Amino acid sequence: MLDLRFVRENIELITEKMKERGEAFDPMELLDWEGKRKRLLQRLEALRAERNRASEQVAALKREGKSPTEEIARMKEVSDRIKELEERGHECVEKLQQMLLQIPNLPHPSVPPGRGGEENQEIRRWGTPPSFSFDPKPHWEIGDALDVIDLGRATKIAGTRFPLLKGHGALLERALINFMLDLHTKEHGYTEVFPPLMANRASMMGTGQLPRFEADLFRTREEDLFLIPTAEVPVTNIHREEILDGRRLPLKYAAYTPCFRREAGSYGKDTRGLIRQHQFNKVELVKLTRAEDSYEELEKLVLDAERVLQRLKIPYRVVVLCVGDLGFAAAKTYDIEVWLPSQQTYREISSCTNFEDFQARRASIRYRPDGKGKLEYVHTLNGSGLAVGRTLVAILENFQQKDGSVVMPEALRAYMGGLERIGAP
């Protein structure tokens, strides 16, 4: 959430940045409500002063042995007007709060211009896409032939866009989760957490999923809890409404969780297979940093996620998102895109984002830079390290063999009981 004072003092800048994002932003409505709030506050201050004078007059009349009835009546009338204006003031504050919650974050100056994904800029590539002496198959055909993916029975159980992994497919999913967590905790210095898989409204509000994206979320009816769309939500909210010691920053967390998202509409090839699911597993990396360190920490976060693919020897590229492709809460985002032979293109497997203080303002996460002194908002960052199902897809497609088998990356074999290849049953 942007600071109201900052918005008020930078209307032209924010209007221009929202235009670059492709967002409609009418500053006049916000300024009108802010003007109402200020006028109400001025009237309240005048009435409170009048009530104080009336109270003093009542006390003086009582000391003089005179009847204060008329002053008491006047004081009650003023108090009633104060109560009415306070309620109207609360309504103004609530309206302003709701309007601020709908304004996206401002892009960092280093974010390239552009209207959509086709204008994202490639930063680097790693690895060489494999060449095959045969036509490479898509992962759902490979998984069906090896009897490790069963989307038909998953649909029978829960409907479309849900996975069912079997045998070595389930083992590969579990091996990837353990491999990623071990890498990030033992080599990259993250603390592993396993958070709740449901979050309340305050938590969803804190990271920016609410109020704007409620339709994309799965919600329980009686308890009004939301199935988490990513571990970013519960892990960032570990420190909601807390004051941290700046000397302990950055805090670095790694969390494996299932994730749940409504995926409506048609996405071409993504309507088949495991690329876009209502339920999927992910290892998430979350950082809480000092303001001045956050962009250095973002670069490190991207490298931490990249190392997963480097260890697995899967080719990928890194792109920086243009302004028009940024997420609602993002100030800057890098996407890591993995090579998929069946599509002959790179597809996203991780988004690594610096939100600056946008989430921290919503969640009230602050710190004292030297353990004391003036409070500042932390900067929050997160990134997939990685999306597990998409990593499984990349392994099936990049390591498929002519005989239909799939060779396992060496880095995973210890996590799979020494299994070197998945062959036909």
C-alpha positions in Angstrom: 0.0 0.0 0.0 1.2 3.5 -0.8 1.5 6.1 1.9 -1.4 8.6 1.7 0.9 11.6 2.2 3.1 10.3 -0.6 0.1 9.9 -2.9 -1.2 13.3 -2.1 2.1 15.0 -2.8 2.9 13.0 -6.0 -0.4 12.8 -7.8 1.1 13.5 -11.3 3.9 10.9 -10.8 1.4 8.2 -9.6 -1.1 9.0 -12.4 1.7 8.6 -15.0 3.0 5.3 -13.5 -0.5 3.9 -13.3 -1.0 4.8 -17.0 2.3 2.9 -17.8 0.9 -0.1 -15.9 -2.3 0.1 -17.9 -4.3 1.0 -14.7 -7.1 3.5 -14.5 -6.5 5.9 -11.6 -8.7 8.9 -10.9 -6.8 11.1 -8.3 -9.8 13.5 -8.0 -11.9 11.0 -6.1 -9.2 10.3 -3.6 -8.4 14.0 -3.2 -12.1 14.7 -2.6 -12.3 12.2 0.2 -9.1 13.5 1.7 -10.5 17.0 1.6 -13.7 15.8 3.3 -11.5 14.1 6.0 -9.5 17.3 6.6 -12.6 19.5 6.8 -14.2 17.1 9.3 -11.1 17.1 11.4 -11.0 20.9 11.5 -14.7 21.0 12.6 -14.0 18.4 15.2 -11.1 20.3 16.6 -13.3 23.4 16.9 -16.2 21.5 18.5 -13.9 19.8 21.0 -12.5 23.2 22.0 -16.1 24.5 22.4 -16.9 21.5 24.6 -13.9 22.1 26.7 -14.9 25.7 27.2 -18.4 24.6 28.1 -17.0 22.1 30.6 -14.9 24.8 32.2 -18.0 27.1 32.4 -20.0 24.4 34.1 -17.3 23.9 36.7 -17.1 27.7 37.2 -20.9 28.0 37.7 -20.9 25.1 40.2 -18.1 26.8 42.2 -20.2 30.0 42.3 -23.3 28.1 43.4 -25.2 28.8 40.2 -27.2 26.4 38.1 -25.2 25.0 35.1 -28.3 23.5 33.4 -28.1 25.6 30.3 -24.3 25.0 29.9 -24.8 21.3 30.4 -27.4 21.2 27.7 -25.2 23.1 25.4 -22.2 20.7 26.2 -24.4 17.7 25.5 -25.5 19.2 22.1 -21.9 19.8 21.2 -20.9 16.2 22.3 -23.7 14.8 20.1 -22.4 16.7 17.1 -18.8 15.6 17.9 -20.0 11.9 17.9 -21.7 12.4 14.6 -18.7 13.9 13.0 -16.4 11.3 14.4 -18.5 8.6 12.8 -18.4 10.5 9.5 -14.6 10.8 9.9 -14.2 7.1 10.4 -16.2 6.6 7.2 -13.8 8.9 5.4 -10.7 7.1 6.7 -12.2 3.7 5.8 -13.0 4.9 2.3 -9.5 6.3 1.8 -8.1 3.1 3.1 -10.1 1.0 0.6 -9.0 3.3 -2.2 -5.3 3.1 -1.2 -5.6 -0.7 -1.1 -6.7 -0.7 -4.8 -3.7 1.3 -6.0 -0.8 -0.9 -7.4 2.8 -0.5 -6.3 5.0 1.9 -8.2 7.6 0.3 -10.6 11.2 0.8 -9.7 13.0 3.2 -12.1 15.1 0.3 -13.4 12.0 -1.6 -14.7 11.9 -1.3 -18.5 8.8 0.2 -20.2 6.4 -2.0 -22.0 2.7 -3.0 -22.1 2.9 -6.7 -21.8 4.9 -9.9 -21.6 6.2 -9.7 -25.2 8.2 -6.6 -24.1 9.9 -8.3 -21.2 13.7 -8.1 -21.5 16.0 -11.1 -21.5 18.9 -10.8 -19.0 20.8 -14.0 -19.5 20.6 -17.7 -20.5 22.0 -20.8 -19.0 22.5 -24.2 -20.6 21.8 -25.5 -24.1 18.4 -26.8 -25.0 18.7 -30.6 -25.8 18.6 -31.9 -29.4 16.7 -35.1 -30.1 16.8 -37.7 -32.9 13.0 -38.0 -32.5 10.1 -35.7 -32.1 10.0 -34.8 -28.3 6.7 -35.5 -26.6 4.8 -33.3 -24.2 5.0 -34.2 -20.6 1.4 -35.4 -20.3 2.1 -38.1 -23.0 5.3 -39.0 -21.4 3.7 -39.3 -18.0 0.8 -41.3 -19.3 3.1 -43.8 -21.1 5.2 -44.2 -18.0 2.1 -44.4 -15.8 3.3 -41.6 -13.5 0.7 -39.0 -14.3 -3.0 -39.8 -14.4 -5.0 -36.7 -15.2 -8.1 -38.7 -16.2 -8.6 -40.1 -12.7 -7.7 -36.7 -11.1 -10.6 -35.2 -13.1 -12.9 -37.9 -11.8 -11.8 -37.1 -8.2 -11.8 -33.3 -8.2 -12.5 -32.0 -11.7 -10.1 -30.5 -14.3 -6.8 -28.8 -13.4 -5.9 -31.1 -10.5 -2.9 -33.5 -10.6 -2.6 -37.1 -9.7 0.9 -38.4 -9.6 1.6 -42.1 -9.2 4.6 -44.4 -8.4 7.8 -42.8 -9.7 6.0 -39.6 -10.5 5.0 -39.1 -6.9 8.5 -40.1 -5.8 10.0 -37.5 -8.2 7.7 -34.8 -6.9 8.8 -35.6 -3.3 12.4 -35.8 -4.3 12.3 -32.4 -5.9 10.8 -30.8 -2.7 13.4 -32.3 -0.5 16.2 -31.4 -2.9 15.1 -27.8 -3.1 14.7 -27.4 0.7 18.1 -29.0 1.4 19.8 -26.7 -1.1 18.2 -23.5 0.2 18.6 -24.3 3.9 22.0 -26.0 3.9 23.8 -23.9 1.3 21.8 -20.7 0.9 21.1 -19.9 4.6 17.3 -20.0 4.6 15.4 -21.1 7.7 12.8 -23.7 6.8 9.2 -23.2 8.0 6.0 -25.1 7.4 3.2 -22.6 7.7 -0.6 -22.9 7.9 -2.2 -23.7 4.5 -5.1 -21.4 5.2 -4.9 -17.7 5.9 -7.3 -15.1 7.3 -8.3 -11.8 5.6 -5.7 -9.8 7.5 -3.0 -12.0 6.1 -4.3 -12.0 2.6 -4.7 -8.2 2.8 -1.1 -7.9 4.1 0.5 -9.4 1.0 -1.9 -7.8 -1.5 -4.2 -10.7 -2.6 -7.2 -8.9 -1.0 -9.3 -7.0 -1.7 -8.6 -6.9 -5.4 -8.1 -10.6 -6.2 -10.7 -12.4 -4.0 -12.3 -14.0 -7.0 -9.0 -15.9 -7.8 -8.9 -17.5 -4.3 -10.5 -20.6 -2.8 -12.4 -19.7 0.5 -14.0 -21.6 3.3 -17.5 -20.4 3.9 -18.1 -20.6 7.7 -14.6 -19.6 8.9 -13.9 -17.1 6.2 -10.4 -18.5 5.7 -8.6 -18.7 2.3 -6.5 -21.6 0.9 -3.1 -20.1 0.3 -2.2 -19.2 -3.3 1.4 -19.3 -2.4 3.5 -19.7 0.8 4.4 -16.0 0.4 1.1 -15.2 2.2 1.6 -17.1 5.5 5.4 -16.7 5.6 5.4 -12.9 5.1 2.7 -12.6 7.7 4.8 -14.4 10.3 6.0 -10.9 11.4 2.8 -9.0 10.7 2.3 -6.2 13.3 5.8 -6.7 14.7 8.8 -4.4 15.2 12.0 -6.2 14.2 15.6 -5.5 15.2 17.3 -4.2 12.1 20.6 -5.8 13.2 19.0 -9.2 12.6 17.9 -8.4 9.0 17.7 -9.9 6.5 15.4 -12.7 7.6 15.3 -15.5 5.1 12.7 -18.3 5.0 12.1 -21.3 2.8 8.8 -23.1 2.8 7.3 -26.0 1.0 3.5 -25.8 0.7 0.7 -26.9 -1.6 -0.8 -23.9 -3.3 -4.4 -23.3 -4.5 -5.6 -20.9 -7.2 -8.6 -20.5 -9.4 -7.3 -20.7 -13.0 -10.2 -19.6 -15.1 -10.4 -19.2 -18.9 -8.4 -20.9 -21.6 -4.6 -20.8 -21.9 -4.1 -22.7 -25.1 -1.7 -25.6 -24.5 -1.9 -24.9 -20.8 -5.4 -26.5 -20.7 -3.6 -29.8 -20.8 -0.9 -31.2 -18.5 0.5 -29.8 -15.3 1.5 -26.2 -16.3 -1.5 -24.4 -14.9 -3.3 -26.2 -12.1 -5.8 -25.3 -9.3 -3.5 -27.2 -6.9 0.3 -27.4 -7.1 3.4 -27.7 -4.9 6.0 -25.0 -4.6 9.1 -24.2 -2.5 8.9 -20.5 -1.7 11.7 -18.2 -0.7 10.8 -15.1 1.4 13.1 -12.3 2.6 12.5 -9.4 5.0 15.3 -6.8 4.5 16.5 -3.3 5.4 15.3 -0.8 2.8 18.8 0.0 1.6 19.7 -3.7 1.0 16.6 -4.9 -0.8 17.8 -4.7 -4.4 21.1 -6.4 -3.6 19.0 -9.1 -1.9 16.8 -9.4 -4.9 19.7 -10.3 -7.1 20.9 -12.9 -4.6 17.3 -14.3 -4.5 17.3 -14.8 -8.2 20.7 -16.6 -8.1 19.4 -18.9 -5.3 16.5 -19.9 -7.5 18.7 -20.3 -10.5 21.0 -22.8 -8.7 18.2 -25.3 -8.5 18.0 -25.5 -12.3 21.8 -25.4 -12.6 22.2 -28.4 -10.3 19.5 -30.3 -12.3 21.2 -29.2 -15.5 17.9 -27.9 -17.0 18.4 -25.0 -19.5 16.6 -21.7 -18.6 16.7 -18.0 -19.1 16.1 -14.9 -16.9 14.0 -12.0 -18.0 13.1 -8.8 -16.2 9.4 -7.9 -16.5 8.4 -4.7 -18.1 6.1 -2.2 -16.3 2.9 -3.5 -18.0 3.6 -7.1 -17.0 4.3 -6.4 -13.3 2.1 -7.9 -10.6 -0.1 -5.7 -8.5 2.2 -5.5 -5.5 5.6 -5.7 -7.3 8.2 -2.9 -7.7 10.5 -5.1 -9.7 10.3 -8.8 -10.9 12.6 -11.2 -12.6 11.1 -14.3 -14.1 13.1 -17.5 -14.6 11.8 -19.4 -17.6 12.7 -23.1 -18.2 13.0 -24.6 -21.6 10.2 -27.0 -22.7 11.1 -29.0 -25.8 7.5 -29.9 -26.7 6.7 -26.2 -27.0 10.1 -25.1 -28.3 10.0 -22.1 -25.9 10.9 -21.0 -22.4 8.1 -21.0 -19.8 8.0 -19.4 -16.4 9.1 -21.5 -13.4 9.9 -18.8 -10.9 9.1 -15.1 -10.3 11.4 -13.3 -8.0 10.0 -10.0 -6.7 11.0 -7.0 -4.6 7.8 -5.4 -3.2 9.8 -2.7 -1.3 7.6 -1.5 1.6 4.3 -2.0 -0.2 3.4 -5.2 1.7 5.0 -4.1 4.9 2.8 -1.0 5.1 -0.3 -3.2 4.7 0.9 -5.8 7.2 2.6 -3.2 9.6 6.0 -4.9 9.6 8.6 -2.4 10.8 12.2 -2.4 12.2 14.6 -0.2 14.1 17.8 0.1 12.0 20.2 -0.2 14.9 17.9 -1.9 17.3 16.7 1.5 18.6 15.6 4.8 17.2 13.2 5.7 14.4 11.0 3.0 13.0 11.1 2.1 9.3 9.1 -0.4 7.2 11.0 -3.5 6.1 11.2 -4.4 2.4 9.7 -7.8 1.5 10.9 -10.1 -1.3 9.9 -13.5 -2.4 10.5 -16.0 -5.3 9.7 -19.5 -6.2 12.6 -21.8 -5.5 11.0 -23.5 -7.5 7.5 -24.4 -8.7 7.8 -28.2 -8.1 5.3 -29.4 -10.7 6.8 -27.3 -13.5 10.2 -28.6 -12.5 8.9 -32.1 -12.9 7.5 -31.2 -16.3 10.9 -29.8 -17.3 12.7 -33.0 -16.3 10.2 -35.3 -18.1 10.6 -33.2 -21.3 14.3 -32.4 -21.3 15.5 -35.8 -20.2 13.2 -38.0 -22.3 14.8 -40.8 -24.3 13.9 -42.4 -27.6 12.8 -45.6 -25.9 10.2 -43.5 -23.9 12.2 -43.6 -20.6 13.3 -40.5 -18.7 16.8 -40.2 -17.2 16.9 -38.7 -13.7 19.3 -35.7 -13.1 22.3 -36.9 -11.1 21.5 -34.3 -8.3 18.2 -36.1 -7.6 19.2 -39.7 -7.6 20.1 -39.8 -3.9 16.6 -38.5 -3.2 15.1 -41.3 -5.3 16.8 -44.3 -3.7 19.4 -44.4 -6.4 17.0 -44.5 -9.3 18.7 -43.5 -12.5 15.9 -43.6 -15.0 12.1 -44.0 -15.1 11.1 -46.7 -17.6 7.8 -48.0 -18.9 6.0 -50.2 -16.4 
